[in-house]
Amino acid sequence: NELVNAFAGPLGILVPPEGGEPELGNSLLVPVTGTDVSRSGAEVAMALARAAGAGVSAIYVSSMQRHSPNGRARRNEEAVLKDIAELGRRYGVAPKTQIERHNLAEAPILKEAMKRHDLIVMGVNRRPGEALFFGNTAAALMSRWKGAIFFVAS
């Protein structure tokens, strides 16, 4: 907490895998939401993937409550993933993209991560308070995912 609170700029925090040393691995998972901080996380993931020759999967988790009958929400989700795919192309990476519907964002993220990914790269915002907190989804991933997570905070 002291180190992070003393630093005013952007930062990255690597949470190592349970019982091991962090390794970049062959496949990165990046949850995206369309926010600037999410896009920053995706950009870091693309840069890491390019440097390591790893694959990237981008996952957009849409709340089941936000489902609109006219398809507007779906078009917005697809636009976010199209932007991430374009970002990947600029880095020479071809990310796989997918949309999942769930009321708890961490559930499909964890399910996808456990399939084949070595590292989750996630853009987050620091939340106010004495303890370092990046939000409920980040906290849930950190407590349930046994692999490495790289948080990119603005």
VEXPA-75999 format. One line per field, with one value per atom (N, C-alpha, C, O, CB): atom name; z, y, x; residue number from 1. Coordinates in steps of 0.05 Angstrom, whole numbers, plus 5000, padded with zeros to 4 digits. Glycine has a CB too. Example, Ala and Ser with C-alpha at 12.3 -4.5 7.8 and 13.67 -1.06 7.14 Angstrom:
# residues 2
atom	[N; CA; C; O; CB; N; CA; C; O; CB]
c3	[5156; 5156; 5156; 5169; 5181; 5142; 5143; 5157; 5161; 5114]
c2	[4886; 4910; 4934; 4934; 4911; 4955; 4979; 5001; 5023; 4988]
c1	[5264; 5246; 5264; 5285; 5226; 5257; 5273; 5258; 5268; 5282]
nr	[1; 1; 1; 1; 1; 2; 2; 2; 2; 2]
This chain:
# residues 154
atom	[N; CA; C; O; CB; N; CA; C; O; CB; N; CA; C; O; CB; N; CA; C; O; CB; N; CA; C; O; CB; N; CA; C; O; CB; N; CA; C; O; CB; N; CA; C; O; CB; N; CA; C; O; CB; N; CA; C; O; CB; N; CA; C; O; CB; N; CA; C; O; CB; N; CA; C; O; CB; N; CA; C; O; CB; N; CA; C; O; CB; N; CA; C; O; CB; N; CA; C; O; CB; N; CA; C; O; CB; N; CA; C; O; CB; N; CA; C; O; CB; N; CA; C; O; CB; N; CA; C; O; CB; N; CA; C; O; CB; N; CA; C; O; CB; N; CA; C; O; CB; N; CA; C; O; CB; N; CA; C; O; CB; N; CA; C; O; CB; N; CA; C; O; CB; N; CA; C; O; CB; N; CA; C; O; CB; N; CA; C; O; CB; N; CA; C; O; CB; N; CA; C; O; CB; N; CA; C; O; CB; N; CA; C; O; CB; N; CA; C; O; CB; N; CA; C; O; CB; N; CA; C; O; CB; N; CA; C; O; CB; N; CA; C; O; CB; N; CA; C; O; CB; N; CA; C; O; CB; N; CA; C; O; CB; N; CA; C; O; CB; N; CA; C; O; CB; N; CA; C; O; CB; N; CA; C; O; CB; N; CA; C; O; CB; N; CA; C; O; CB; N; CA; C; O; CB; N; CA; C; O; CB; N; CA; C; O; CB; N; CA; C; O; CB; N; CA; C; O; CB; N; CA; C; O; CB; N; CA; C; O; CB; N; CA; C; O; CB; N; CA; C; O; CB; N; CA; C; O; CB; N; CA; C; O; CB; N; CA; C; O; CB; N; CA; C; O; CB; N; CA; C; O; CB; N; CA; C; O; CB; N; CA; C; O; CB; N; CA; C; O; CB; N; CA; C; O; CB; N; CA; C; O; CB; N; CA; C; O; CB; N; CA; C; O; CB; N; CA; C; O; CB; N; CA; C; O; CB; N; CA; C; O; CB; N; CA; C; O; CB; N; CA; C; O; CB; N; CA; C; O; CB; N; CA; C; O; CB; N; CA; C; O; CB; N; CA; C; O; CB; N; CA; C; O; CB; N; CA; C; O; CB; N; CA; C; O; CB; N; CA; C; O; CB; N; CA; C; O; CB; N; CA; C; O; CB; N; CA; C; O; CB; N; CA; C; O; CB; N; CA; C; O; CB; N; CA; C; O; CB; N; CA; C; O; CB; N; CA; C; O; CB; N; CA; C; O; CB; N; CA; C; O; CB; N; CA; C; O; CB; N; CA; C; O; CB; N; CA; C; O; CB; N; CA; C; O; CB; N; CA; C; O; CB; N; CA; C; O; CB; N; CA; C; O; CB; N; CA; C; O; CB; N; CA; C; O; CB; N; CA; C; O; CB; N; CA; C; O; CB; N; CA; C; O; CB; N; CA; C; O; CB; N; CA; C; O; CB; N; CA; C; O; CB; N; CA; C; O; CB; N; CA; C; O; CB; N; CA; C; O; CB; N; CA; C; O; CB; N; CA; C; O; CB; N; CA; C; O; CB; N; CA; C; O; CB; N; CA; C; O; CB; N; CA; C; O; CB; N; CA; C; O; CB; N; CA; C; O; CB; N; CA; C; O; CB; N; CA; C; O; CB; N; CA; C; O; CB; N; CA; C; O; CB; N; CA; C; O; CB; N; CA; C; O; CB; N; CA; C; O; CB; N; CA; C; O; CB; N; CA; C; O; CB; N; CA; C; O; CB; N; CA; C; O; CB; N; CA; C; O; CB; N; CA; C; O; CB; N; CA; C; O; CB; N; CA; C; O; CB; N; CA; C; O; CB; N; CA; C; O; CB; N; CA; C; O; CB; N; CA; C; O; CB; N; CA; C; O; CB; N; CA; C; O; CB; N; CA; C; O; CB; N; CA; C; O; CB; N; CA; C; O; CB; N; CA; C; O; CB; N; CA; C; O; CB; N; CA; C; O; CB; N; CA; C; O; CB; N; CA; C; O; CB; N; CA; C; O; CB; N; CA; C; O; CB; N; CA; C; O; CB; N; CA; C; O; CB; N; CA; C; O; CB]
c3	[5000; 5000; 5000; 4985; 5024; 5017; 5019; 4992; 4983; 5040; 4979; 4954; 4933; 4919; 4945; 4930; 4910; 4916; 4898; 4909; 4941; 4948; 4945; 4940; 4977; 4946; 4942; 4913; 4906; 4955; 4895; 4866; 4854; 4856; 4853; 4840; 4829; 4801; 4792; 4831; 4786; 4758; 4753; 4772; 4743; 4728; 4721; 4732; 4736; 4690; 4738; 4748; 4740; 4733; 4779; 4741; 4736; 4760; 4772; 4711; 4768; 4791; 4782; 4772; 4815; 4785; 4778; 4803; 4822; 4764; 4802; 4824; 4814; 4795; 4832; 4826; 4816; 4819; 4835; 4830; 4804; 4807; 4834; 4846; 4784; 4843; 4869; 4868; 4852; 4877; 4886; 4889; 4867; 4863; 4891; 4853; 4831; 4823; 4833; 4808; 4804; 4793; 4769; 4755; 4784; 4765; 4742; 4716; 4713; 4744; 4697; 4670; 4651; 4655; 4665; 4630; 4610; 4597; 4592; 4589; 4590; 4579; 4549; 4536; 4594; 4540; 4512; 4505; 4482; 4502; 4526; 4520; 4542; 4566; 4516; 4535; 4553; 4550; 4527; 4549; 4572; 4571; 4581; 4602; 4589; 4565; 4573; 4573; 4552; 4553; 4597; 4599; 4590; 4598; 4628; 4574; 4564; 4569; 4570; 4534; 4572; 4578; 4560; 4560; 4607; 4546; 4530; 4544; 4532; 4524; 4569; 4583; 4575; 4564; 4614; 4581; 4575; 4590; 4579; 4582; 4616; 4632; 4621; 4622; 4661; 4612; 4600; 4575; 4570; 4594; 4559; 4534; 4540; 4526; 4517; 4562; 4570; 4577; 4570; 4594; 4591; 4598; 4573; 4571; 4615; 4553; 4528; 4513; 4500; 4511; 4513; 4499; 4512; 4497; 4500; 4538; 4552; 4544; 4540; 4582; 4544; 4536; 4508; 4503; 4538; 4490; 4462; 4461; 4446; 4444; 4475; 4476; 4487; 4477; 4492; 4509; 4522; 4503; 4500; 4548; 4490; 4472; 4448; 4440; 4461; 4438; 4415; 4423; 4409; 4404; 4447; 4456; 4461; 4457; 4481; 4470; 4478; 4456; 4459; 4503; 4435; 4415; 4425; 4417; 4405; 4444; 4456; 4442; 4429; 4486; 4446; 4436; 4456; 4480; 4429; 4447; 4464; 4458; 4435; 4460; 4480; 4477; 4493; 4516; 4488; 4480; 4493; 4499; 4481; 4475; 4523; 4531; 4541; 4559; 4552; 4531; 4539; 4554; 4542; 4515; 4579; 4594; 4597; 4609; 4623; 4585; 4585; 4606; 4608; 4557; 4622; 4642; 4628; 4608; 4660; 4639; 4628; 4631; 4616; 4642; 4650; 4655; 4634; 4629; 4682; 4621; 4601; 4573; 4554; 4601; 4570; 4544; 4533; 4545; 4545; 4510; 4498; 4475; 4459; 4488; 4473; 4452; 4424; 4404; 4456; 4421; 4394; 4385; 4362; 4394; 4401; 4392; 4396; 4388; 4364; 4407; 4410; 4428; 4422; 4422; 4450; 4468; 4454; 4457; 4494; 4438; 4423; 4404; 4401; 4408; 4390; 4371; 4386; 4376; 4356; 4410; 4426; 4435; 4433; 4451; 4443; 4451; 4428; 4431; 4462; 4405; 4381; 4373; 4363; 4358; 4377; 4370; 4388; 4379; 4373; 4414; 4432; 4423; 4422; 4461; 4416; 4408; 4381; 4376; 4407; 4364; 4338; 4343; 4330; 4320; 4362; 4369; 4381; 4375; 4390; 4397; 4409; 4387; 4388; 4431; 4368; 4346; 4329; 4321; 4328; 4325; 4310; 4326; 4315; 4304; 4352; 4369; 4367; 4365; 4399; 4367; 4364; 4338; 4337; 4367; 4316; 4290; 4290; 4277; 4268; 4304; 4305; 4319; 4314; 4319; 4336; 4350; 4337; 4346; 4379; 4315; 4301; 4315; 4312; 4299; 4330; 4345; 4334; 4329; 4376; 4332; 4323; 4346; 4349; 4298; 4363; 4386; 4378; 4360; 4405; 4393; 4391; 4409; 4430; 4400; 4400; 4416; 4421; 4405; 4401; 4443; 4450; 4468; 4484; 4462; 4466; 4484; 4501; 4490; 4468; 4526; 4545; 4560; 4565; 4564; 4567; 4583; 4610; 4613; 4569; 4631; 4658; 4677; 4671; 4665; 4699; 4718; 4736; 4747; 4736; 4738; 4752; 4732; 4721; 4775; 4727; 4706; 4710; 4691; 4704; 4735; 4740; 4732; 4726; 4769; 4732; 4726; 4698; 4695; 4729; 4677; 4650; 4646; 4630; 4629; 4659; 4657; 4668; 4656; 4672; 4692; 4705; 4688; 4684; 4733; 4678; 4662; 4637; 4631; 4653; 4624; 4600; 4608; 4594; 4585; 4630; 4638; 4644; 4638; 4663; 4656; 4664; 4640; 4642; 4683; 4617; 4593; 4583; 4577; 4572; 4580; 4566; 4571; 4557; 4537; 4589; 4591; 4615; 4636; 4595; 4611; 4631; 4647; 4670; 4618; 4636; 4649; 4642; 4619; 4640; 4662; 4658; 4660; 4679; 4679; 4640; 4640; 4641; 4624; 4615; 4662; 4666; 4673; 4692; 4688; 4658; 4664; 4687; 4687; 4640; 4707; 4731; 4740; 4732; 4754; 4757; 4770; 4799; 4812; 4765; 4811; 4840; 4853; 4844; 4849; 4873; 4887; 4913; 4924; 4894; 4921; 4946; 4970; 4971; 4950; 4990; 5015; 5024; 5009; 5011; 5048; 5059; 5046; 5041; 5089; 5041; 5029; 4998; 4987; 5037; 4985; 4956; 4946; 4953; 4946; 4929; 4919; 4891; 4885; 4937; 4873; 4844; 4836; 4812; 4828; 4854; 4847; 4852; 4857; 4818; 4852; 4859; 4839; 4848; 4860; 4814; 4794; 4798; 4798; 4765; 4800; 4805; 4830; 4831; 4805; 4852; 4877; 4875; 4885; 4899; 4861; 4857; 4841; 4847; 4843; 4820; 4804; 4820; 4819; 4779; 4836; 4852; 4872; 4878; 4865; 4883; 4904; 4892; 4906; 4922; 4868; 4857; 4835; 4831; 4845; 4821; 4800; 4812; 4827; 4778; 4805; 4816; 4798; 4806; 4818; 4774; 4757; 4762; 4781; 4728; 4745; 4748; 4737; 4717; 4734; 4749; 4740; 4740; 4758; 4759; 4718; 4716; 4714; 4695; 4690; 4736; 4737; 4726; 4734; 4766; 4707; 4696; 4706; 4699; 4664; 4724; 4736; 4726; 4723; 4767; 4720; 4711; 4734; 4730; 4691]
c2	[4976; 5000; 5025; 5044; 5000; 5026; 5050; 5056; 5079; 5046; 5036; 5040; 5050; 5070; 5014; 5038; 5046; 5073; 5090; 5025; 5079; 5106; 5128; 5151; 5106; 5122; 5142; 5148; 5168; 5133; 5132; 5135; 5146; 5134; 5108; 5169; 5183; 5175; 5180; 5213; 5164; 5158; 5131; 5117; 5161; 5123; 5096; 5075; 5079; 5093; 5051; 5030; 5003; 4999; 5032; 4983; 4956; 4939; 4942; 4945; 4921; 4904; 4875; 4868; 4911; 4860; 4831; 4815; 4816; 4823; 4800; 4781; 4754; 4743; 4781; 4742; 4717; 4694; 4696; 4711; 4673; 4649; 4636; 4639; 4629; 4623; 4609; 4588; 4570; 4596; 4591; 4571; 4570; 4550; 4545; 4592; 4591; 4619; 4639; 4577; 4618; 4643; 4651; 4634; 4639; 4677; 4685; 4679; 4684; 4715; 4669; 4664; 4676; 4675; 4634; 4688; 4700; 4679; 4683; 4716; 4656; 4634; 4638; 4655; 4631; 4622; 4622; 4637; 4644; 4594; 4643; 4655; 4674; 4667; 4634; 4698; 4718; 4723; 4721; 4745; 4728; 4734; 4763; 4771; 4715; 4779; 4807; 4812; 4813; 4826; 4817; 4825; 4854; 4871; 4821; 4861; 4888; 4897; 4881; 4890; 4924; 4935; 4959; 4968; 4943; 4970; 4993; 5019; 5040; 4996; 5017; 5041; 5046; 5029; 5038; 5070; 5077; 5060; 5051; 5107; 5054; 5038; 5009; 4996; 5038; 4999; 4972; 4971; 4952; 4964; 4992; 4993; 4995; 4983; 5018; 5009; 5009; 4982; 4974; 5028; 4966; 4939; 4922; 4906; 4926; 4926; 4911; 4919; 4902; 4917; 4944; 4953; 4940; 4931; 4983; 4939; 4926; 4896; 4885; 4930; 4883; 4855; 4851; 4831; 4845; 4868; 4865; 4869; 4854; 4886; 4888; 4892; 4868; 4859; 4917; 4857; 4833; 4809; 4794; 4826; 4806; 4783; 4785; 4765; 4782; 4809; 4812; 4805; 4791; 4842; 4815; 4810; 4780; 4771; 4826; 4766; 4738; 4718; 4694; 4733; 4729; 4711; 4695; 4673; 4692; 4707; 4693; 4701; 4722; 4700; 4685; 4692; 4708; 4709; 4666; 4722; 4739; 4732; 4730; 4769; 4730; 4728; 4751; 4756; 4700; 4765; 4787; 4778; 4767; 4813; 4783; 4775; 4799; 4814; 4752; 4802; 4824; 4810; 4794; 4842; 4816; 4804; 4825; 4846; 4794; 4818; 4835; 4826; 4802; 4836; 4845; 4838; 4828; 4840; 4862; 4808; 4798; 4818; 4818; 4771; 4836; 4857; 4879; 4892; 4869; 4882; 4903; 4895; 4910; 4913; 4870; 4860; 4877; 4878; 4830; 4889; 4905; 4890; 4878; 4932; 4891; 4876; 4887; 4872; 4877; 4912; 4923; 4918; 4926; 4952; 4905; 4898; 4920; 4916; 4890; 4943; 4965; 4957; 4963; 4989; 4943; 4935; 4916; 4918; 4921; 4898; 4879; 4893; 4886; 4858; 4913; 4929; 4944; 4945; 4949; 4954; 4968; 4948; 4954; 4981; 4924; 4904; 4896; 4893; 4879; 4892; 4885; 4907; 4902; 4878; 4932; 4955; 4955; 4961; 4981; 4949; 4948; 4926; 4931; 4942; 4903; 4881; 4887; 4878; 4855; 4901; 4909; 4928; 4925; 4922; 4946; 4965; 4949; 4956; 4985; 4929; 4913; 4897; 4895; 4894; 4887; 4872; 4890; 4882; 4859; 4915; 4934; 4942; 4944; 4960; 4945; 4950; 4928; 4932; 4954; 4903; 4880; 4880; 4874; 4854; 4887; 4888; 4908; 4903; 4896; 4930; 4950; 4939; 4948; 4975; 4919; 4906; 4881; 4867; 4901; 4874; 4849; 4824; 4803; 4846; 4828; 4807; 4804; 4824; 4812; 4780; 4775; 4763; 4739; 4756; 4781; 4770; 4756; 4764; 4792; 4735; 4722; 4738; 4747; 4691; 4742; 4758; 4742; 4725; 4784; 4748; 4735; 4752; 4768; 4708; 4749; 4762; 4741; 4721; 4780; 4745; 4727; 4743; 4767; 4713; 4731; 4744; 4730; 4706; 4742; 4747; 4737; 4761; 4782; 4720; 4757; 4779; 4783; 4804; 4774; 4763; 4765; 4764; 4742; 4744; 4786; 4786; 4766; 4755; 4814; 4761; 4743; 4714; 4699; 4744; 4706; 4677; 4669; 4650; 4673; 4683; 4675; 4681; 4667; 4688; 4701; 4707; 4683; 4674; 4733; 4674; 4651; 4626; 4611; 4647; 4622; 4598; 4598; 4577; 4596; 4620; 4622; 4620; 4607; 4649; 4633; 4632; 4604; 4596; 4650; 4588; 4561; 4542; 4521; 4550; 4550; 4533; 4531; 4509; 4544; 4554; 4552; 4576; 4579; 4549; 4594; 4619; 4618; 4605; 4642; 4631; 4631; 4657; 4658; 4628; 4678; 4705; 4720; 4720; 4720; 4733; 4752; 4780; 4786; 4748; 4796; 4824; 4841; 4839; 4832; 4858; 4872; 4901; 4907; 4858; 4919; 4947; 4953; 4943; 4964; 4967; 4973; 5002; 5015; 4954; 5010; 5036; 5032; 5014; 5053; 5048; 5048; 5059; 5080; 5063; 5046; 5056; 5070; 5062; 5032; 5090; 5105; 5087; 5068; 5129; 5092; 5077; 5072; 5076; 5051; 5062; 5056; 5032; 5032; 5052; 5012; 4987; 4990; 5003; 4963; 4978; 4978; 4961; 4938; 4968; 4973; 4958; 4967; 4991; 4964; 4948; 4953; 4946; 4946; 4938; 4941; 4934; 4905; 4889; 4941; 4899; 4872; 4851; 4829; 4872; 4857; 4836; 4830; 4806; 4846; 4850; 4845; 4830; 4812; 4872; 4837; 4823; 4794; 4776; 4837; 4789; 4761; 4745; 4721; 4761; 4757; 4742; 4736; 4714; 4759; 4755; 4751; 4729; 4715; 4778; 4727; 4707; 4679; 4659; 4715; 4677; 4651; 4641; 4616; 4653; 4658; 4649; 4642; 4657; 4671; 4619; 4609; 4617; 4614; 4579; 4627; 4636; 4665; 4678; 4633; 4676; 4703; 4723; 4718; 4706; 4746; 4769; 4793; 4799; 4773; 4808; 4834; 4856; 4858; 4834; 4872; 4894; 4919; 4926; 4899; 4933; 4958; 4980; 4981; 4957; 4997; 5018; 5045; 5051; 5017; 5062; 5089; 5108; 5132; 5098]
c1	[5016; 5000; 5017; 5012; 4982; 5038; 5055; 5068; 5068; 5076; 5079; 5093; 5073; 5079; 5106; 5050; 5031; 5020; 5017; 5008; 5014; 5003; 5023; 5016; 4993; 5049; 5070; 5075; 5088; 5096; 5064; 5068; 5043; 5022; 5076; 5046; 5022; 5016; 4993; 5026; 5034; 5030; 5018; 5010; 5056; 5017; 5007; 5026; 5050; 5005; 5015; 5032; 5022; 4998; 5033; 5040; 5032; 5040; 5061; 5047; 5022; 5027; 5023; 5002; 5008; 5044; 5044; 5038; 5054; 5070; 5017; 5010; 5020; 5008; 4979; 5040; 5051; 5032; 5014; 5078; 5036; 5019; 5024; 5045; 5025; 5003; 5005; 5028; 5027; 4978; 5047; 5068; 5088; 5101; 5056; 5092; 5111; 5121; 5112; 5100; 5139; 5149; 5132; 5122; 5179; 5128; 5112; 5126; 5150; 5105; 5111; 5121; 5101; 5077; 5125; 5110; 5092; 5075; 5052; 5108; 5087; 5071; 5065; 5076; 5046; 5046; 5039; 5013; 5008; 5036; 4997; 4971; 4963; 4963; 4950; 4955; 4946; 4916; 4906; 4962; 4903; 4874; 4871; 4881; 4858; 4857; 4852; 4822; 4809; 4867; 4811; 4783; 4781; 4797; 4772; 4761; 4757; 4729; 4710; 4764; 4726; 4700; 4693; 4670; 4698; 4713; 4708; 4717; 4716; 4679; 4726; 4736; 4765; 4779; 4733; 4774; 4802; 4822; 4842; 4807; 4816; 4834; 4834; 4855; 4825; 4811; 4810; 4827; 4841; 4781; 4825; 4841; 4871; 4887; 4833; 4878; 4907; 4916; 4939; 4910; 4900; 4907; 4910; 4929; 4886; 4892; 4894; 4920; 4932; 4869; 4927; 4951; 4976; 4994; 4953; 4977; 4999; 5000; 5021; 4998; 4977; 4975; 4986; 5000; 4946; 4979; 4989; 5019; 5032; 4975; 5029; 5058; 5073; 5093; 5066; 5062; 5074; 5073; 5092; 5060; 5050; 5046; 5065; 5077; 5017; 5068; 5087; 5115; 5130; 5086; 5124; 5151; 5156; 5178; 5156; 5136; 5139; 5130; 5133; 5124; 5118; 5107; 5083; 5078; 5128; 5068; 5045; 5019; 5018; 5044; 4999; 4972; 4957; 4964; 4957; 4936; 4919; 4890; 4882; 4925; 4875; 4846; 4834; 4842; 4836; 4816; 4801; 4773; 4760; 4802; 4764; 4737; 4722; 4731; 4738; 4698; 4680; 4657; 4643; 4670; 4653; 4631; 4609; 4613; 4641; 4587; 4564; 4544; 4538; 4550; 4534; 4514; 4489; 4480; 4508; 4477; 4452; 4430; 4410; 4444; 4433; 4412; 4413; 4394; 4416; 4436; 4439; 4431; 4433; 4468; 4423; 4415; 4392; 4371; 4408; 4396; 4375; 4362; 4376; 4386; 4336; 4322; 4328; 4326; 4293; 4336; 4342; 4370; 4377; 4336; 4387; 4414; 4434; 4457; 4413; 4427; 4446; 4469; 4492; 4431; 4463; 4485; 4504; 4528; 4473; 4493; 4510; 4528; 4552; 4492; 4518; 4534; 4557; 4579; 4517; 4551; 4571; 4593; 4617; 4559; 4585; 4604; 4622; 4646; 4590; 4610; 4625; 4644; 4666; 4606; 4636; 4653; 4677; 4700; 4637; 4674; 4696; 4716; 4740; 4687; 4706; 4724; 4737; 4759; 4708; 4723; 4735; 4758; 4779; 4714; 4755; 4776; 4800; 4823; 4766; 4795; 4817; 4831; 4855; 4805; 4816; 4828; 4846; 4868; 4806; 4837; 4853; 4878; 4900; 4837; 4875; 4898; 4919; 4943; 4890; 4909; 4927; 4941; 4965; 4911; 4927; 4940; 4963; 4984; 4920; 4960; 4982; 5006; 5029; 4972; 5002; 5025; 5033; 5051; 5017; 5021; 5028; 5017; 5028; 5058; 4995; 4982; 4954; 4940; 4983; 4944; 4916; 4901; 4899; 4915; 4889; 4875; 4849; 4835; 4868; 4843; 4817; 4798; 4806; 4818; 4774; 4755; 4729; 4721; 4749; 4717; 4691; 4675; 4686; 4696; 4649; 4630; 4616; 4607; 4609; 4615; 4601; 4580; 4584; 4621; 4558; 4538; 4537; 4534; 4510; 4539; 4538; 4535; 4545; 4563; 4522; 4519; 4543; 4547; 4495; 4560; 4586; 4608; 4614; 4588; 4621; 4642; 4664; 4675; 4654; 4671; 4693; 4688; 4706; 4701; 4662; 4656; 4665; 4680; 4626; 4657; 4667; 4696; 4709; 4651; 4707; 4736; 4751; 4770; 4743; 4744; 4757; 4754; 4773; 4747; 4730; 4726; 4744; 4756; 4696; 4746; 4763; 4792; 4808; 4758; 4800; 4828; 4837; 4860; 4832; 4820; 4827; 4830; 4842; 4807; 4818; 4820; 4848; 4858; 4802; 4862; 4888; 4906; 4926; 4883; 4900; 4915; 4935; 4929; 4896; 4957; 4978; 4978; 4988; 5005; 4967; 4968; 4943; 4934; 4993; 4931; 4909; 4921; 4935; 4886; 4916; 4925; 4900; 4883; 4943; 4897; 4872; 4877; 4891; 4856; 4864; 4865; 4846; 4823; 4857; 4855; 4839; 4842; 4861; 4847; 4824; 4825; 4830; 4819; 4799; 4847; 4851; 4826; 4816; 4877; 4816; 4792; 4802; 4822; 4773; 4787; 4795; 4793; 4777; 4778; 4810; 4810; 4838; 4858; 4795; 4841; 4867; 4880; 4904; 4865; 4864; 4875; 4874; 4857; 4859; 4894; 4895; 4872; 4870; 4923; 4854; 4831; 4826; 4824; 4806; 4823; 4819; 4790; 4785; 4838; 4772; 4745; 4738; 4756; 4740; 4712; 4703; 4712; 4719; 4673; 4712; 4720; 4750; 4757; 4715; 4767; 4795; 4800; 4817; 4810; 4786; 4789; 4780; 4794; 4773; 4758; 4749; 4769; 4774; 4721; 4780; 4800; 4824; 4835; 4807; 4833; 4857; 4853; 4872; 4865; 4829; 4825; 4820; 4824; 4802; 4810; 4802; 4821; 4821; 4774; 4836; 4853; 4880; 4892; 4856; 4890; 4916; 4940; 4962; 4915; 4934; 4955; 4963; 4954; 4947; 4980; 4990; 4970; 4956; 5017; 4969; 4952; 4970; 4985; 4927; 4968; 4982; 4961; 4946; 5001; 4960; 4941; 4955; 4977; 4931; 4942; 4951; 4933; 4910; 4952; 4944; 4928; 4936; 4960; 4930; 4916; 4922; 4924; 4929; 4901]
nr	[1; 1; 1; 1; 1; 2; 2; 2; 2; 2; 3; 3; 3; 3; 3; 4; 4; 4; 4; 4; 5; 5; 5; 5; 5; 6; 6; 6; 6; 6; 7; 7; 7; 7; 7; 8; 8; 8; 8; 8; 9; 9; 9; 9; 9; 10; 10; 10; 10; 10; 11; 11; 11; 11; 11; 12; 12; 12; 12; 12; 13; 13; 13; 13; 13; 14; 14; 14; 14; 14; 15; 15; 15; 15; 15; 16; 16; 16; 16; 16; 17; 17; 17; 17; 17; 18; 18; 18; 18; 18; 19; 19; 19; 19; 19; 20; 20; 20; 20; 20; 21; 21; 21; 21; 21; 22; 22; 22; 22; 22; 23; 23; 23; 23; 23; 24; 24; 24; 24; 24; 25; 25; 25; 25; 25; 26; 26; 26; 26; 26; 27; 27; 27; 27; 27; 28; 28; 28; 28; 28; 29; 29; 29; 29; 29; 30; 30; 30; 30; 30; 31; 31; 31; 31; 31; 32; 32; 32; 32; 32; 33; 33; 33; 33; 33; 34; 34; 34; 34; 34; 35; 35; 35; 35; 35; 36; 36; 36; 36; 36; 37; 37; 37; 37; 37; 38; 38; 38; 38; 38; 39; 39; 39; 39; 39; 40; 40; 40; 40; 40; 41; 41; 41; 41; 41; 42; 42; 42; 42; 42; 43; 43; 43; 43; 43; 44; 44; 44; 44; 44; 45; 45; 45; 45; 45; 46; 46; 46; 46; 46; 47; 47; 47; 47; 47; 48; 48; 48; 48; 48; 49; 49; 49; 49; 49; 50; 50; 50; 50; 50; 51; 51; 51; 51; 51; 52; 52; 52; 52; 52; 53; 53; 53; 53; 53; 54; 54; 54; 54; 54; 55; 55; 55; 55; 55; 56; 56; 56; 56; 56; 57; 57; 57; 57; 57; 58; 58; 58; 58; 58; 59; 59; 59; 59; 59; 60; 60; 60; 60; 60; 61; 61; 61; 61; 61; 62; 62; 62; 62; 62; 63; 63; 63; 63; 63; 64; 64; 64; 64; 64; 65; 65; 65; 65; 65; 66; 66; 66; 66; 66; 67; 67; 67; 67; 67; 68; 68; 68; 68; 68; 69; 69; 69; 69; 69; 70; 70; 70; 70; 70; 71; 71; 71; 71; 71; 72; 72; 72; 72; 72; 73; 73; 73; 73; 73; 74; 74; 74; 74; 74; 75; 75; 75; 75; 75; 76; 76; 76; 76; 76; 77; 77; 77; 77; 77; 78; 78; 78; 78; 78; 79; 79; 79; 79; 79; 80; 80; 80; 80; 80; 81; 81; 81; 81; 81; 82; 82; 82; 82; 82; 83; 83; 83; 83; 83; 84; 84; 84; 84; 84; 85; 85; 85; 85; 85; 86; 86; 86; 86; 86; 87; 87; 87; 87; 87; 88; 88; 88; 88; 88; 89; 89; 89; 89; 89; 90; 90; 90; 90; 90; 91; 91; 91; 91; 91; 92; 92; 92; 92; 92; 93; 93; 93; 93; 93; 94; 94; 94; 94; 94; 95; 95; 95; 95; 95; 96; 96; 96; 96; 96; 97; 97; 97; 97; 97; 98; 98; 98; 98; 98; 99; 99; 99; 99; 99; 100; 100; 100; 100; 100; 101; 101; 101; 101; 101; 102; 102; 102; 102; 102; 103; 103; 103; 103; 103; 104; 104; 104; 104; 104; 105; 105; 105; 105; 105; 106; 106; 106; 106; 106; 107; 107; 107; 107; 107; 108; 108; 108; 108; 108; 109; 109; 109; 109; 109; 110; 110; 110; 110; 110; 111; 111; 111; 111; 111; 112; 112; 112; 112; 112; 113; 113; 113; 113; 113; 114; 114; 114; 114; 114; 115; 115; 115; 115; 115; 116; 116; 116; 116; 116; 117; 117; 117; 117; 117; 118; 118; 118; 118; 118; 119; 119; 119; 119; 119; 120; 120; 120; 120; 120; 121; 121; 121; 121; 121; 122; 122; 122; 122; 122; 123; 123; 123; 123; 123; 124; 124; 124; 124; 124; 125; 125; 125; 125; 125; 126; 126; 126; 126; 126; 127; 127; 127; 127; 127; 128; 128; 128; 128; 128; 129; 129; 129; 129; 129; 130; 130; 130; 130; 130; 131; 131; 131; 131; 131; 132; 132; 132; 132; 132; 133; 133; 133; 133; 133; 134; 134; 134; 134; 134; 135; 135; 135; 135; 135; 136; 136; 136; 136; 136; 137; 137; 137; 137; 137; 138; 138; 138; 138; 138; 139; 139; 139; 139; 139; 140; 140; 140; 140; 140; 141; 141; 141; 141; 141; 142; 142; 142; 142; 142; 143; 143; 143; 143; 143; 144; 144; 144; 144; 144; 145; 145; 145; 145; 145; 146; 146; 146; 146; 146; 147; 147; 147; 147; 147; 148; 148; 148; 148; 148; 149; 149; 149; 149; 149; 150; 150; 150; 150; 150; 151; 151; 151; 151; 151; 152; 152; 152; 152; 152; 153; 153; 153; 153; 153; 154; 154; 154; 154; 154]
